[in-house]
């Protein structure tokens, strides 16, 4: 991890200029370019010597094909932790983001999909989101729908607009009166509990119900299979939501066949992303990992910036993934505002 005390004030200024130049152009920064465009107040020769010192300290990399230098992962970490200034979004940017996300439906999945797409477009990175784990979701209502003579559909309406549907096998046709009676019992005994509470206490909560033999038989099915049924319902909404991968494919970093292949693999094998994002839930707000900080070679070409959103007791993350060369100040401002906006919509 880089610490600001490692660098002199001049080194900090030159490093910041190199990062800004490289982020804007995707071209290695040379001393003359920095002298002309960044008003450092020192000669190209002094800039060149300072860049050489920064390279020795591991902050810059010198491609063999260029006289300029590019930032390393260590440089970006220094920039994010010590050099960067994040300005709040303008009123117009906030209104645009809200217009993009609001109005497409109130379900968690719908809001996350629109938010990831909008965030990707505004940052020109790949928008990503992970739905919350649902074991802490509160059950609001249970509905039972007959699908066939031996199958019911249990519809669970949860906090935050989430809905889970579970098929339940039954031994034969259940009379409408029994179906209605069991639905009433399930709502009376289970509504207001978390799915985890339902799963662990279902048998005791349904043990003393007085009802018809047919309804009792159906209730017994729920008691016997409750752990499995409500365990499945409590599984996370962990289909990773992605924006438009084409926004990354057009970047210079992915011009080579190898890098483009890495990007395609990343978007096609979503479990990798789900694992990465799940580790950020309950992490406390903004999270930024850069290149080799991921500890996984598959993610080394990328930076992942996420922030937590909340829906009552539930939480997940939303953000972007892109090359390590990204406008961190703009991206961070957009990600943080989007997470707050999503939380407000899911209240």
N, C-alpha and C positions, 0 to 999 in steps of 0.2 A: 504494500500500500504506500502511495506517495504522500509525503508530508511537505507543506509549503516551506518549512524551515530548511529544506534541502537546497533551495534556490535563492539567489540574490534577487533584488528588485529588477535589475536589468534582465536576468534570465527569465523571470516571470513574465515580463513584458514581451520579450522575444518569443517565448513559448506560446503565449496567448495569440500573438500575431500569426505564428505558423499555423496554429490550429484553425483560426478564423480563415486564413487563406486557403488551407487545404479543404476545409468543409465547403467553402464557396466554389472552389474550382476543380477539386479532385486531382489537382496537379501538385507535385512536390514544390514546396516553397523555396525560392532562392533569396539570397540576401538583397539583391537589387529590387526584387519585387516588394519585399517587406519595407525597404527604405522608401520606395516611391509611394506606397499605398497606406502605410500605417503610422506615419508621423512619429517614429520612435526617437527622433532627435539624435541619432548616432549614425556613423558612416556605415556603408555596406561592409567594409572590412571588419569593423567592430561587431556588426551583426553576424558575419560569417564566423568569427572567433567564438562568439557566444553560442551560436548553433553547434559548433564543434564541441564546446563544453557540455551542452545539453545532450548531445549524442553520447558522449562518454558516460554520462549519468543515467542513460537508458531512457531518456524522454523523446528522443528523435531517432529516426532511422534514415539511412542514406542509401536509396536505391542505386544500384550500379549503373543504371542507364540514365541517371539524371544528376545534375549538379545540385539540385534542391533536396530538401529533406521533408519527411512526413512524420506525423506524431505516432507514437507507440501507444499501446493500451495504458501504460503507466502515465503517459502525458494526458490522455483523456481523463483518467482518474484524478490527476492533479487539477485539471481544469474544472471538473464537476465539483470537487470538494473545496477548492480554494480560490479559483480565479473567476468562475462564471457568475454572472449577474442575471437573475431571472426576473423579468418584468411581468406584471400581471397582464392578462389579456385585455385588449381594448373592448369597449362596449360593443362595437360592431362584431368583433370576433366572438364574443360571448353570445350575442344574439344569433349569429349564424350557426354556431354549434348547437344551440338549443333548438332552433328551427329544424335542423337536420335530425335530431334525436326524438323530439316530441312529436306525437301524432300518429305513430305507426302501431299503436297497441300498447297495452300496459303489462303484458306478461314479461317476466324476467328475460326469457330467451329472446323476445322481440326487441326489447330495449338494448340488450347487450349487442345484438347483431347490428342494429342501426348505429350504436355508439362506436363499435369497432370499425365499421365502414367509414363513418364520418371522421373519426380520429385519423384513420389511414390517409384519407384524402387531404385533410388539412395539414398533416405533417409530411406527406409524401413518403411515409414509411408503411409497414404492414401493421394494420390495427389488429390487436389480439384481445381476447377476453376469456375468462374462465368463470363458469357459473358456480354458485356457492354449493358447499356441502349442505345436505338437507336434514341431517339428523337433528339439528337444532331448530328446524322449521316448525312452526306451530300449525297444527291441523285445524282448519276452520270448518270444513264441512266434508262429509262422506256421502257419495251417491252411488247406488248400485243400479246397473243397467243390464237388462237381459240381452245377451248377444246371440245365444242359441239355447237349445234344450239342456245342454250340459256345461254351459259357460256363462259367467257373469263378468262384467267390466266394473271394477271398483275405481271410482274417480275421486281423488283426494285433492281438495282445494287447500292450498297452503298460504302462509304469509308471503308477502312480496309478489303475489299474483302467480306464483308457480302452481302448476297442476301436474300431478302424476297419475297415470292410469296403469292399473294392474289387472291382468286376467286371472280369474279364480275359477278353477274347475269344480263343478258340483255333480252329484250322482244322478241327477235327473231334473225334470222341470220343477221349479220352485213356484208355488202359487203367488199371485200378485200380493195377496194380503200378508203372506210371510215375508216377502221381499220388502214391503213397506215397513213392516214391524221391525225387521232386523236393521233397516236403515235408520229408523228412529232410535233404536237402542244404541247403535254405534255412535251416532251423533251425541246422544245424551251422555254416554260414558267416556268418549274419546276426544270430542271437540275441545280445543283449548290446551291440549297437551302437545309436547313436541313429539316428532316421530320416534325419537329414541325412547321417550317415556312410554309411548304406545307399545313399542316393540317389546320392552322389558316388563311391562305390567299388564299386558292384554289379558292373560288368563285370569288374573285376580279380579280385574275390572268387569269381566263378563261372567264370573262364576255363579253369581246369585240371581241371575236374570230369570224372571218368571214369564214364560211365553208359551206359545203353542208348540207341539212336538215338531212340526215341520220347521218353524223358525229356530227352535232349539238345535235342530240338526245342522242348520246353516251356520248358526253361531259357533257350534262346535268345530266346524270346518275352519272358521277364522281363528279359533283358539289353537287348533292343531298346527295350522300353517302360518300363524301370525308372525313368527320370527322371520320366516322367509319372505312373506308378502310385504311386511312393513320394513324389513331390511332392504329389499329391492327399492321400495319407495324412497328410502333415505339415502340411496346412493347419490353422489354429486351430479349436478347438471354439468358433467365434465366434458361434454363435447366442446372442444376448443373452438371458439368463434373467431374466424379470420376475416380480415378485410380483403383487399385486392392484391394478391401477390405480384401482379403485373407492375405495380408501382415500384417494387424493388427490382424486378427483372430489367427495368430500363436504366438502372444506375450503373455507372462505370465499373463498380466493384464486381458486378456479375456478368461482365462481358466475356469472361473466359468460360469455357465449357465446364471446368471443374467447379468453379464457384456457383454457376447456375445450377449444376446438378445438386450441390449442397442445399441450395435454396428450395429446389423442387422436393427433395427428400424431406426437408424440414416441414414443408406444408402438407405433404402427403401422409407422413407418419405423425399423427397428431398426439399420440401418446407421449412422445418426447416432450412436446410443448406442455401437455397437461401435467407431467411430472415436474417440469421446471416451474410452472405457474403455481401449482399446488403448494410448493415450498414457500411461496410468498404470502399466502393467506395467513392472517393473524400476525403478519410481520410488522405492522405499525406504519401504515402510510406508504410513502414513496420508496421504491426499490430500484436501483440501477446496477446492472452487472455488465461488464465490458470485456469482450474478447475472452482471454484466457482465464478471467475470473470465474467463468462458469464451471471450470474444472471438467469440461467435456469438449473434446476436439470438434464435435459436430457443431458446437455453438461458437467456436473461436472467431469466425468472421463477423459475429454479430454483437450488437448491444441490445439489451432488453430493458425497457423502461416501463414500470408498472406502478399503479397506485391502487390501494384498496377501495372498494365501494362497500356500502352496507345497506342491507334491507332488513331492518329490525335487528334480530339476533343473528342474521345470516351475513356472511361476507364473502367476497370474491375479489378478483383483480381484473383491471383493464389497463391497456397500455399499447405499446408498439414494440416491434422488433425491426431492426434495420442494421445496416453496416455500421461499424464503429465510427465511421465518418458521418456524423449526423449533427445537425444544429441543436445541441443539447438544451440550450436555454429556451428555445421555442418549443421543442418537444416536451420538456418537463412542464412548462406552463400549460400546455394543452392537455397533457395527461392528467395533471392534478385537477384542473378545472372539470374535465370530463368525469373523473371519479366522483367529484362532489355533485355534479349534475345528475349522474346515474343514481347516486344515493338519495337525492331529493325526489327523483321520480319513483323510487321504489319504497319510499316511506309509507 
